[in-house]
């Protein structure tokens, strides 16, 4: 994805730079993306019932 983004935005093919590819792969070691928090069914129901309409009507 990074390679495609750089190619589109800057028109640079980074596959010609093997040291750069190796550096990027080393930087990625140990990376764990955060999981997004999800609302439970009860939290959703409570939001729909208790949230003020004047502020959250478009979200409901």
Secondary structure as the mmCIF struct_conf table of DSSP 4:
data_model
#
loop_
_struct_conf.conf_type_id
_struct_conf.id
_struct_conf.beg_label_comp_id
_struct_conf.beg_label_asym_id
_struct_conf.beg_label_seq_id
_struct_conf.end_label_comp_id
_struct_conf.end_label_asym_id
_struct_conf.end_label_seq_id
HELX_RH_AL_P HELX_RH_AL_P1 UNK A 2 UNK A 10
HELX_RH_3T_P HELX_RH_3T_P1 UNK A 14 UNK A 16
HELX_RH_AL_P HELX_RH_AL_P2 UNK A 18 UNK A 28
TURN_TY1_P TURN_TY1_P1 UNK A 29 UNK A 30
HELX_LH_PP_P HELX_LH_PP_P1 UNK A 33 UNK A 37
HELX_RH_AL_P HELX_RH_AL_P3 UNK A 41 UNK A 50
BEND BEND1 UNK A 51 UNK A 51
HELX_RH_AL_P HELX_RH_AL_P4 UNK A 53 UNK A 56
TURN_TY1_P TURN_TY1_P2 UNK A 57 UNK A 59
#
